[in-house]
Amino acid sequence: MAENLSQEPFEAAGDPKHAARATRSAGRRMRSLLLDAASPLFRERGLSGTAITDIAAAANAFPSQITYYFRTKEALFVECACRELLYLARATERAALQARTARDYTHALAETVTANDSVAFFAEALTLTRRRQDLAPLVERTIERLHSEGARAYASQVERHGWRSLRAPDESSRRFWAVAIGVILEGYAMGRSPEALCAEMLRVLGEQAKSTGDTARLRLVDERDASSNSNEEG
């Protein structure tokens, strides 16, 4: 029995399916390591200021592995930017989970989005794809995922708190990210602080939804006005 147990790992390792799974798993790990190493370098030095050899050294890898997994430095740059934006979107959703009012929810979203340079990083990738249309599908998939996950998160919060949304969830999500990209790009060009960017985002976005308390308060005011009008008419 001990002999059979000792032989099982070797038999599994010799299985072609096991070998294929192990190869895919190792490939995913290497891609992740390269992305982790490349992102801070690209953010600090930009595309032109970052060499493939720098990325390989930071990842303890070979330059040939970068070209094997990503083909070009530009493709790696775009994938890094897309991944960072989706990470930011996830962090934004988490930051807004504790909000109890619609106003606090929007403020938490704007504050988190403007706290780092992920959106500006992604904007550079958008500019790059103008010249490299072969990289556009990745950007397109990222944007669609950004919008769909944002709409899902927003719809969940609206239902959870009983808010009255002023727009459909999909429209609200698309509008939020369009405003975020525009405000942050302009703000970075002007040298504005994260606090100033957040304030500008909130100004442009305005109200996204009415909290239950706001709706009830509005209804009470309307009823009081209607009552006073009917008394005056009487």
SEDO-890448 format. One line per 10 residues: number of its first residue (from 1); their letters; for each residue x, y, z of N, C-alpha, C. Coordinates in pm, 1 decimal. Layout:
% residues N
NUM = A = X Y Z X Y Z X Y Z | ...
END
This chain:
% residues 234
1 = MAENLSQEPF = 84.0 -120.1 0.0 0.0 0.0 0.0 87.1 124.6 0.0 | 192.8 123.3 77.1 283.9 237.4 78.6 348.9 256.8 -55.9 | 375.7 143.2 -122.5 438.3 154.0 -254.7 342.8 221.0 -353.6 | 213.6 184.0 -346.8 115.6 243.1 -438.5 103.5 393.3 -416.2 | 101.7 435.4 -288.2 90.1 577.9 -258.4 211.7 654.0 -307.0 | 326.9 594.8 -293.2 448.4 664.4 -335.1 457.0 676.7 -485.9 | 388.4 585.5 -556.7 394.0 589.7 -702.6 291.8 686.6 -762.7 | 184.3 718.3 -688.6 76.5 800.3 -745.6 123.0 936.0 -795.6 | 204.4 1009.8 -718.5 247.2 1140.2 -768.0 323.7 1130.5 -899.1 | 405.2 1025.7 -912.6 482.2 1012.4 -1035.2 392.0 977.3 -1152.9
11 = EAAGDPKHAA = 288.4 897.4 -1126.0 195.1 863.4 -1233.0 113.8 985.6 -1275.0 | 73.2 1065.1 -1176.2 -2.9 1186.4 -1208.2 82.6 1283.7 -1286.2 | 209.4 1295.8 -1243.5 297.4 1389.7 -1311.1 321.5 1350.0 -1455.3 | 314.6 1218.9 -1480.0 336.3 1173.5 -1617.1 213.5 1183.2 -1704.2 | 101.0 1213.9 -1645.0 -24.5 1227.7 -1718.5 -17.4 1351.2 -1807.4 | -41.6 1339.7 -1938.7 -36.5 1457.0 -2028.3 -130.9 1567.9 -1986.1 | -250.0 1531.5 -1934.0 -344.3 1634.4 -1890.9 -288.8 1711.2 -1770.9 | -226.8 1637.9 -1679.9 -166.3 1703.2 -1563.6 -54.5 1796.3 -1607.7 | 25.8 1748.7 -1701.3 137.3 1830.8 -1750.9 85.3 1958.1 -1817.4 | -25.0 1946.2 -1892.7 -82.0 2063.1 -1960.1 -135.0 2162.8 -1858.3
21 = RATRSAGRRM = -203.4 2110.4 -1752.7 -254.5 2199.0 -1649.4 -141.4 2269.0 -1575.4 | -35.4 2193.3 -1546.4 79.8 2251.5 -1477.1 145.8 2359.4 -1561.1 | 153.8 2334.2 -1691.8 213.7 2432.9 -1782.6 130.1 2559.7 -1788.0 | -2.7 2544.7 -1796.5 -91.2 2661.8 -1799.6 -82.3 2739.4 -1669.2 | -78.3 2665.8 -1558.1 -69.1 2731.8 -1427.7 61.5 2809.1 -1414.2 | 171.0 2748.8 -1457.8 300.7 2816.7 -1452.6 300.6 2939.0 -1543.8 | 235.1 2925.9 -1659.0 226.9 3038.2 -1752.0 149.0 3154.4 -1693.8 | 37.5 3123.7 -1624.7 -42.0 3229.4 -1561.5 37.7 3298.8 -1451.3 | 112.1 3219.4 -1375.9 193.8 3279.2 -1269.3 300.7 3371.6 -1326.3 | 365.9 3327.8 -1434.4 469.9 3410.6 -1494.8 411.3 3539.3 -1552.2
31 = RSLLLDAASP = 296.9 3529.0 -1619.6 232.4 3649.3 -1673.2 199.6 3747.1 -1560.8 | 148.2 3693.3 -1451.2 113.4 3777.9 -1337.0 237.3 3844.7 -1278.0 | 347.5 3770.7 -1267.8 471.9 3827.4 -1216.2 522.5 3939.8 -1305.4 | 513.3 3919.3 -1436.1 559.4 4021.5 -1530.4 471.7 4146.4 -1523.9 | 342.1 4127.3 -1510.9 251.0 4241.1 -1497.8 276.8 4316.8 -1367.4 | 298.2 4241.7 -1258.5 326.9 4304.8 -1129.4 455.2 4387.2 -1134.9 | 555.3 4335.1 -1205.1 683.5 4405.7 -1214.2 675.5 4525.9 -1307.2 | 599.5 4512.0 -1415.4 595.3 4617.0 -1517.4 511.4 4737.3 -1476.5 | 399.8 4714.8 -1404.9 307.4 4824.5 -1373.8 373.2 4941.8 -1301.8 | 444.7 4919.6 -1190.8 506.1 5034.8 -1123.5 612.9 5103.4 -1207.8
41 = LFRERGLSGT = 683.5 5027.6 -1290.0 785.4 5087.9 -1376.2 720.8 5176.3 -1482.5 | 615.2 5126.4 -1544.6 544.2 5205.8 -1645.7 484.0 5331.6 -1584.1 | 429.9 5319.2 -1464.3 365.4 5434.3 -1400.5 469.0 5539.7 -1362.1 | 586.6 5494.6 -1324.3 690.3 5588.2 -1281.9 766.2 5648.8 -1399.4 | 797.0 5566.3 -1500.1 885.3 5610.0 -1608.9 814.8 5629.4 -1742.5 | 691.2 5577.8 -1755.5 622.8 5585.0 -1883.3 666.6 5472.2 -1975.4 | 601.4 5463.0 -2089.5 631.6 5356.7 -2184.8 772.2 5369.7 -2242.1 | 806.1 5487.8 -2290.0 936.3 5506.3 -2355.6 1052.4 5497.5 -2257.1 | 1027.2 5529.4 -2130.7 1135.0 5528.5 -2032.3 1158.1 5394.4 -1966.0 | 1079.9 5294.2 -2004.2 1091.2 5161.4 -1943.9 1139.1 5061.7 -2048.3
51 = AITDIAAAAN = 1250.8 4997.1 -2021.6 1306.7 4897.7 -2114.3 1258.9 4757.8 -2075.8 | 1250.2 4670.5 -2173.5 1211.6 4532.1 -2147.6 1308.8 4467.0 -2049.9 | 1435.9 4500.9 -2060.9 1534.8 4444.0 -1969.1 1509.8 4488.8 -1825.0 | 1459.9 4611.7 -1806.0 1426.7 4660.0 -1671.3 1313.3 4576.8 -1611.0 | 1213.5 4548.8 -1692.7 1098.5 4470.9 -1646.5 1141.2 4328.9 -1613.4 | 1222.2 4270.8 -1701.2 1269.8 4134.4 -1678.6 1350.1 4125.7 -1549.3 | 1436.0 4223.8 -1525.4 1517.3 4224.2 -1403.5 1429.6 4235.9 -1279.5 | 1327.0 4321.4 -1286.7 1237.0 4340.0 -1172.1 1156.0 4214.6 -1142.7 | 1127.5 4136.9 -1247.0 1048.2 4014.3 -1230.6 1134.8 3891.1 -1212.5 | 1267.3 3910.3 -1214.6 1360.8 3797.3 -1207.9 1332.3 3698.7 -1321.2
61 = AFPSQITYYF = 1312.9 3753.7 -1439.3 1279.2 3674.1 -1557.4 1375.3 3709.5 -1671.2 | 1355.2 3645.0 -1784.7 1434.7 3673.1 -1903.7 1355.8 3765.5 -1997.0 | 1422.4 3854.9 -2069.0 1351.3 3940.0 -2165.4 1270.2 3859.4 -2266.4 | 1321.3 3742.5 -2302.7 1250.3 3659.2 -2400.3 1114.5 3612.8 -2347.1 | 1101.2 3602.9 -2214.2 972.6 3562.3 -2157.4 867.8 3671.7 -2174.9 | 910.6 3795.2 -2174.4 817.4 3906.2 -2197.2 763.5 3901.3 -2339.3 | 853.0 3881.6 -2434.9 806.8 3875.1 -2574.4 727.3 3747.6 -2600.2 | 756.2 3642.5 -2525.2 681.1 3518.0 -2542.0 536.3 3535.7 -2496.2 | 518.3 3597.6 -2380.3 384.2 3610.2 -2323.3 306.3 3731.1 -2374.3 | 376.1 3838.5 -2412.1 305.8 3961.9 -2449.1 339.0 4013.2 -2589.9
71 = RTKEALFVEC = 436.7 3952.5 -2654.5 480.8 3989.3 -2790.2 558.3 4120.7 -2792.8 | 496.6 4230.0 -2743.2 562.9 4360.5 -2749.5 551.1 4433.5 -2616.4 | 636.8 4530.5 -2597.4 629.9 4613.1 -2476.0 499.7 4692.4 -2473.6 | 452.2 4736.3 -2589.8 327.4 4812.5 -2596.9 208.7 4728.3 -2550.8 | 207.2 4600.3 -2591.7 97.7 4512.2 -2549.6 100.5 4490.2 -2398.9 | 219.8 4477.6 -2343.7 233.4 4463.2 -2198.6 184.9 4589.8 -2127.2 | 218.9 4705.0 -2182.1 176.4 4832.8 -2124.3 23.6 4841.1 -2117.9 | -41.4 4809.1 -2228.5 -187.5 4818.4 -2234.6 -251.3 4719.6 -2137.6 | -197.2 4598.5 -2130.7 -255.8 4500.0 -2039.7 -237.6 4542.1 -1894.2 | -122.3 4599.9 -1862.5 -99.8 4652.2 -1726.6 -202.9 4759.1 -1692.7
81 = ACRELLYLAR = -223.1 4852.8 -1784.3 -315.6 4963.1 -1760.2 -459.0 4913.5 -1744.0 | -497.5 4816.7 -1825.6 -632.9 4760.6 -1816.2 -652.4 4688.4 -1683.9 | -552.6 4612.5 -1644.5 -562.8 4538.9 -1518.0 -571.3 4634.3 -1399.9 | -490.7 4739.6 -1401.8 -491.6 4836.2 -1291.7 -625.7 4907.4 -1281.6 | -687.7 4935.5 -1395.9 -818.4 5002.0 -1393.0 -924.0 4911.3 -1331.9 | -920.7 4783.7 -1365.8 -1017.8 4690.2 -1308.7 -993.4 4669.4 -1159.1 | -867.3 4670.2 -1119.0 -836.7 4665.4 -975.2 -895.3 4788.1 -904.7 | -879.2 4903.9 -967.8 -932.8 5027.3 -910.2 -1084.7 5020.1 -898.7 | -1149.5 4968.6 -1002.2 -1295.7 4957.5 -1000.2 -1341.3 4869.5 -884.7 | -1268.4 4761.1 -860.8 -1302.2 4671.7 -750.2 -1283.7 4742.4 -615.4
91 = ATERAALQAR = -1173.0 4814.6 -603.0 -1147.3 4888.3 -478.4 -1252.6 4996.0 -457.2 | -1297.6 5056.4 -565.8 -1399.3 5160.9 -558.1 -1531.5 5104.2 -506.8 | -1568.8 4988.2 -559.7 -1691.6 4923.7 -513.5 -1684.0 4890.6 -365.1 | -1569.0 4838.0 -322.2 -1553.5 4801.7 -180.8 -1561.3 4925.3 -90.6 | -1499.0 5035.0 -135.8 -1498.2 5157.8 -55.0 -1638.2 5214.6 -35.9 | -1725.5 5191.3 -133.6 -1859.9 5249.0 -127.7 -1961.4 5158.6 -59.1 | -1920.4 5038.6 -20.7 -2015.5 4943.3 37.1 -2076.5 4991.6 168.2 | -2000.2 5068.9 243.9 -2048.0 5113.2 375.4 -2135.6 5237.8 368.6 | -2147.9 5296.8 252.7 -2228.1 5419.0 239.4 -2375.3 5389.7 267.0 | -2437.4 5475.8 346.8 -2578.3 5456.4 380.7 -2671.4 5547.2 300.8
101 = TARDYTHALA = -2616.1 5653.7 246.3 -2697.4 5743.9 165.2 -2640.5 5749.2 23.8 | -2723.7 5789.6 -70.0 -2680.1 5800.1 -209.3 -2568.2 5902.9 -223.9 | -2576.6 6009.3 -147.3 -2473.7 6113.4 -152.3 -2338.8 6058.7 -104.3 | -2339.5 5984.4 5.9 -2215.6 5925.1 58.1 -2158.5 5821.8 -39.0 | -2247.3 5749.9 -105.1 -2204.4 5649.1 -202.7 -2126.9 5714.3 -316.5 | -2181.5 5819.6 -373.1 -2114.6 5888.9 -483.0 -1983.0 5950.0 -436.2 | -1981.8 6003.9 -316.2 -1859.4 6065.4 -263.0 -1750.0 5959.8 -244.8 | -1787.0 5841.9 -193.5 -1688.2 5735.0 -174.2 -1630.9 5688.9 -307.7 | -1715.2 5678.4 -408.7 -1668.3 5640.0 -542.3 -1568.3 5742.1 -596.6 | -1606.5 5868.2 -592.8 -1521.5 5973.9 -649.2 -1390.0 5985.8 -573.3
111 = ETVTANDSVA = -1396.3 5974.0 -441.4 -1275.7 5987.4 -359.6 -1176.1 5875.4 -389.2 | -1226.7 5754.4 -406.2 -1138.2 5640.6 -433.0 -1078.0 5647.7 -572.6 | -1158.1 5684.7 -670.3 -1110.9 5690.5 -809.1 -1002.4 5796.0 -828.1 | -1012.2 5906.3 -754.8 -916.2 6015.6 -772.8 -794.2 6004.4 -681.4 | -788.6 5897.9 -600.3 -681.5 5885.9 -501.3 -548.7 5837.7 -560.2 | -550.5 5777.1 -681.0 -425.3 5734.0 -743.2 -430.2 5759.0 -893.3 | -326.8 5713.4 -963.7 -313.7 5747.4 -1105.5 -359.7 5636.8 -1200.7 | -440.0 5542.9 -1153.0 -481.6 5431.3 -1238.7 -560.4 5477.0 -1361.2 | -647.3 5575.9 -1342.9 -727.0 5624.9 -1456.1 -637.0 5695.1 -1557.7 | -542.0 5775.0 -1509.9 -448.2 5841.5 -1601.0 -362.5 5739.5 -1674.7
121 = FFAEALTLTR = -321.9 5634.3 -1605.9 -244.7 5525.1 -1666.2 -325.7 5462.4 -1779.1 | -453.8 5435.8 -1752.8 -540.6 5377.1 -1854.2 -560.1 5471.9 -1972.3 | -566.9 5600.4 -1944.0 -583.8 5698.5 -2051.8 -464.5 5694.8 -2147.8 | -345.1 5670.1 -2094.4 -227.5 5655.7 -2181.2 -242.5 5534.7 -2272.5 | -299.9 5428.0 -2218.9 -323.6 5308.7 -2300.7 -425.5 5338.3 -2410.5 | -527.7 5418.6 -2377.3 -625.9 5457.7 -2478.9 -559.5 5532.4 -2593.3 | -468.9 5623.3 -2558.5 -397.7 5700.0 -2660.9 -310.7 5608.9 -2746.7 | -247.3 5512.3 -2682.9 -159.0 5420.0 -2755.2 -235.6 5337.2 -2857.6 | -357.6 5297.6 -2823.3 -434.0 5213.0 -2915.1 -478.2 5286.9 -3041.1 | -469.8 5417.9 -3041.7 -498.0 5492.5 -3165.8 -397.5 5454.7 -3274.3
131 = RRQDLAPLVE = -275.2 5428.7 -3232.1 -170.6 5391.2 -3328.0 -153.6 5240.1 -3340.2 | -205.5 5167.9 -3240.7 -192.0 5022.3 -3239.7 -330.9 4959.6 -3226.8 | -402.3 4954.5 -3338.8 -538.3 4903.2 -3336.0 -546.2 4755.3 -3299.2 | -434.9 4684.0 -3311.1 -435.2 4543.5 -3271.2 -454.0 4527.9 -3120.4 | -428.4 4636.2 -3046.3 -443.8 4632.1 -2901.0 -581.1 4682.0 -2855.1 | -659.4 4734.3 -2948.3 -789.6 4792.1 -2913.5 -887.8 4691.7 -2853.3 | -892.4 4565.1 -2898.7 -990.4 4471.8 -2840.1 -976.5 4454.3 -2689.3 | -854.2 4453.9 -2638.4 -834.5 4440.7 -2493.5 -892.3 4561.7 -2419.9 | -870.2 4679.7 -2474.1 -924.8 4802.1 -2413.9 -1077.3 4799.5 -2418.5 | -1130.4 4756.1 -2531.5 -1276.4 4750.2 -2546.8 -1338.0 4654.0 -2445.6
141 = RTIERLHSEG = -1276.7 4536.3 -2428.4 -1328.3 4439.1 -2330.2 -1319.0 4495.0 -2188.7 | -1212.9 4566.8 -2160.3 -1195.4 4624.5 -2027.2 -1303.6 4727.6 -1998.0 | -1330.4 4812.6 -2094.8 -1432.4 4915.6 -2075.9 -1570.7 4853.7 -2057.0 | -1601.4 4752.4 -2136.0 -1731.5 4686.6 -2122.2 -1744.8 4619.2 -1986.1 | -1637.6 4557.7 -1941.7 -1640.6 4494.2 -1808.6 -1653.7 4599.5 -1699.1 | -1584.6 4709.6 -1717.0 -1592.4 4819.8 -1621.5 -1735.7 4868.6 -1608.0 | -1801.1 4888.9 -1721.3 -1938.1 4938.3 -1720.4 -2035.4 4836.0 -1663.1 | -2021.3 4709.5 -1703.7 -2116.7 4607.8 -1659.4 -2103.6 4581.5 -1509.3 | -1979.1 4574.8 -1458.9 -1960.5 4550.4 -1315.7 -2002.2 4672.6 -1233.9 | -1978.1 4791.2 -1287.7 -2021.6 4912.9 -1220.1 -2173.2 4920.3 -1212.2
151 = ARAYASQVER = -2240.2 4884.5 -1321.1 -2387.0 4885.8 -1323.4 -2442.4 4783.8 -1224.8 | -2380.0 4665.8 -1220.9 -2425.7 4562.8 -1127.1 -2411.4 4609.2 -982.1 | -2295.2 4667.9 -950.1 -2271.3 4713.6 -812.6 -2368.2 4825.0 -774.3 | -2390.8 4917.9 -866.8 -2480.1 5030.1 -838.7 -2623.8 4982.3 -821.5 | -2668.8 4892.7 -909.3 -2805.4 4840.0 -899.0 -2824.5 4765.9 -767.7 | -2720.7 4695.0 -723.7 -2728.1 4622.6 -596.9 -2745.1 4718.6 -478.8 | -2672.0 4829.1 -481.9 -2682.1 4926.8 -373.5 -2817.8 4997.3 -374.0 | -2866.8 5029.3 -491.7 -2997.9 5094.9 -503.3 -3106.4 5004.7 -444.9 | -3099.3 4876.5 -479.1 -3199.7 4781.3 -428.2 -3183.2 4760.3 -278.4 | -3059.1 4751.7 -234.0 -3031.5 4725.8 -92.3 -3084.8 4837.1 -2.1
161 = HGWRSLRAPD = -3065.3 4961.9 -45.7 -3102.9 5075.3 39.0 -3239.2 5134.5 3.8 | -3297.1 5089.1 -107.1 -3425.6 5144.3 -147.1 -3415.8 5284.0 -204.9 | -3298.3 5315.9 -263.5 -3282.2 5448.7 -322.9 -3363.8 5460.2 -451.5 | -3392.0 5582.8 -487.5 -3458.0 5607.4 -616.5 -3353.2 5661.6 -712.7 | -3308.8 5577.0 -805.0 -3204.6 5615.7 -900.3 -3260.0 5715.0 -1002.2 | -3181.9 5815.8 -1032.9 -3225.6 5915.1 -1130.0 -3199.5 5871.3 -1273.4 | -3118.5 5764.4 -1288.9 -3088.2 5709.4 -1421.7 -3080.8 5558.1 -1410.8 | -3087.8 5490.8 -1524.4 -3071.0 5345.7 -1526.2 -2929.2 5311.6 -1480.0 | -2909.3 5197.0 -1412.7 -2776.2 5160.3 -1363.0 -2667.9 5162.2 -1470.6 | -2697.5 5110.8 -1589.6 -2596.9 5108.8 -1695.8 -2558.1 5250.9 -1736.5
171 = ESSRRFWAVA = -2657.3 5338.1 -1746.9 -2629.8 5477.4 -1783.1 -2548.8 5546.9 -1673.1 | -2582.5 5518.6 -1548.2 -2509.8 5579.0 -1436.1 -2364.7 5535.0 -1434.1 | -2341.2 5405.9 -1459.8 -2203.9 5353.6 -1459.7 -2121.6 5414.5 -1571.9 | -2177.3 5417.4 -1691.3 -2105.4 5474.4 -1805.1 -2077.1 5623.1 -1783.9 | -2173.3 5692.9 -1729.9 -2155.6 5836.1 -1704.8 -2047.7 5859.0 -1600.3 | -2047.9 5779.6 -1495.0 -1949.1 5794.8 -1388.6 -1807.5 5781.3 -1443.2 | -1782.9 5674.7 -1521.2 -1646.7 5651.6 -1569.7 -1606.4 5751.0 -1677.2 | -1701.0 5795.7 -1757.3 -1669.7 5898.9 -1857.4 -1628.7 6028.7 -1788.1 | -1702.2 6064.7 -1683.0 -1668.5 6185.4 -1606.5 -1533.4 6167.5 -1537.7 | -1510.0 6049.6 -1480.0 -1383.4 6023.4 -1410.4 -1264.4 6040.3 -1504.8
181 = IGVILEGYAM = -1271.6 5980.2 -1621.6 -1159.9 5989.3 -1716.6 -1138.8 6133.0 -1761.9 | -1247.8 6203.8 -1793.4 -1235.4 6341.9 -1839.3 -1180.1 6435.1 -1732.8 | -1235.2 6426.7 -1612.0 -1192.2 6514.9 -1503.2 -1047.9 6486.8 -1463.5 | -1011.3 6360.4 -1454.4 -876.4 6325.1 -1410.4 -772.3 6362.2 -1515.7 | -803.4 6341.1 -1641.9 -709.5 6380.9 -1748.0 -685.2 6530.9 -1745.1 | -792.9 6606.6 -1739.0 -780.1 6753.0 -1733.4 -706.2 6795.5 -1606.8 | -739.1 6732.4 -1494.7 -676.8 6767.4 -1368.1 -527.9 6738.6 -1364.6 | -487.9 6625.9 -1420.9 -345.1 6593.1 -1425.3 -269.6 6694.7 -1510.7 | -330.8 6736.5 -1619.2 -266.3 6836.2 -1706.5 -250.3 6969.3 -1634.0 | -343.9 7001.3 -1545.7 -341.2 7127.4 -1471.4 -268.8 7117.1 -1337.0
191 = GRSPEALCAE = -224.9 6996.3 -1302.5 -154.5 6978.4 -1176.4 -243.2 6986.9 -1054.3 | -369.9 6946.7 -1066.6 -462.5 6955.0 -954.6 -442.0 6840.8 -855.9 | -475.2 6865.7 -731.0 -461.4 6766.6 -624.2 -575.3 6665.0 -631.9 | -556.6 6547.3 -567.9 -667.0 6449.6 -563.1 -793.7 6508.3 -502.0 | -778.5 6595.5 -401.8 -895.5 6656.7 -337.6 -971.0 6745.8 -436.6 | -895.3 6820.6 -516.7 -958.1 6907.1 -616.9 -1026.2 6823.8 -725.5 | -963.3 6713.0 -763.1 -1023.4 6624.3 -864.1 -1153.2 6564.5 -811.6 | -1152.4 6523.3 -685.3 -1272.3 6465.4 -624.7 -1385.0 6568.4 -621.6 | -1353.5 6689.8 -580.6 -1454.8 6795.3 -573.8 -1513.7 6824.1 -711.6 | -1427.8 6825.2 -813.4 -1476.1 6851.4 -949.5 -1563.9 6737.6 -999.9
201 = MLRVLGEQAK = -1524.1 6614.6 -969.2 -1606.6 6500.1 -1008.5 -1745.1 6508.9 -946.2 | -1750.5 6540.7 -818.0 -1879.0 6550.4 -749.3 -1964.7 6662.4 -807.1 | -1899.1 6772.3 -843.5 -1973.2 6884.9 -902.9 -2034.7 6844.8 -1036.3 | -1956.3 6776.8 -1119.8 -2004.7 6738.7 -1253.1 -2109.8 6628.3 -1244.4 | -2087.7 6531.6 -1156.3 -2181.0 6419.5 -1145.7 -2316.0 6463.1 -1090.5 | -2313.0 6551.5 -991.3 -2438.2 6590.0 -926.9 -2500.2 6471.2 -854.6 | -2630.2 6472.8 -835.8 -2697.4 6363.0 -767.9 -2717.2 6244.8 -861.3 | -2687.9 6125.3 -809.5 -2708.6 6002.6 -886.3 -2840.0 5934.0 -847.5 | -2876.6 5954.4 -722.1 -2998.3 5889.2 -671.7 -3049.2 5966.4 -551.4 | -3172.0 5939.1 -514.6 -3231.8 5996.4 -394.1 -3237.6 5887.7 -287.5
211 = STGDTARLRL = -3187.1 5918.3 -169.7 -3198.6 5823.8 -59.4 -3343.3 5814.2 -14.5 | -3375.9 5707.2 57.0 -3513.5 5686.1 103.8 -3561.0 5802.9 188.6 | -3472.8 5851.7 274.9 -3508.0 5965.3 359.3 -3537.1 6089.8 279.0 | -3454.6 6111.7 173.0 -3477.2 6228.4 87.0 -3610.9 6216.9 15.5 | -3643.3 6096.1 -33.1 -3768.0 6075.5 -105.4 -3887.6 6099.0 -13.8 | -3877.4 6044.3 110.1 -3988.0 6062.6 204.5 -4005.6 6209.4 238.9 | -3893.4 6279.3 253.9 -3899.2 6420.5 288.3 -3962.4 6499.7 174.6 | -3925.9 6465.7 53.5 -3983.8 6533.6 -61.8 -4134.4 6506.6 -70.3 | -4172.2 6381.0 -39.5 -4313.3 6345.5 -47.5 -4393.6 6421.5 57.0 | -4336.8 6435.3 178.7 -4405.8 6508.2 284.3 -4424.1 6655.1 247.9
221 = VDERDASSNS = -4322.4 6713.0 188.5 -4331.4 6852.3 146.8 -4438.8 6868.1 40.7 | -4439.7 6774.3 -55.2 -4539.6 6781.4 -161.9 -4680.5 6768.8 -104.5 | -4697.5 6674.2 -8.5 -4829.9 6654.2 48.2 -4875.5 6777.2 126.2 | -4779.9 6839.7 197.8 -4812.4 6957.7 276.9 -4852.9 7073.4 185.2 | -4777.2 7087.4 74.6 -4809.5 7192.8 -21.0 -4946.7 7169.7 -82.2 | -4974.0 7042.1 -116.5 -5102.9 7011.4 -178.0 -5216.6 7037.6 -79.6 | -5191.2 7003.8 47.9 -5294.7 7025.6 149.9 -5322.9 7173.2 170.0 | -5215.4 7252.2 174.0 -5234.2 7395.6 195.1 -5303.2 7459.2 76.9 | -5272.1 7410.1 -43.2 -5338.6 7463.8 -162.3 -5486.6 7433.5 -161.3 | -5523.2 7309.7 -119.1 -5663.6 7273.5 -118.6 -5740.3 7352.6 -11.8
231 = NEEG = -5671.6 7380.4 100.8 -5736.6 7460.7 205.1 -5761.3 7602.4 158.0 | -5662.0 7656.5 83.6 -5678.2 7791.1 33.0 -5792.1 7797.8 -66.6 | -5799.6 7690.4 -150.9 -5906.3 7688.0 -251.1 -6042.8 7678.7 -182.3 | -6046.3 7596.7 -70.2 -6172.6 7581.0 1.5 -6213.5 7710.5 67.5
END
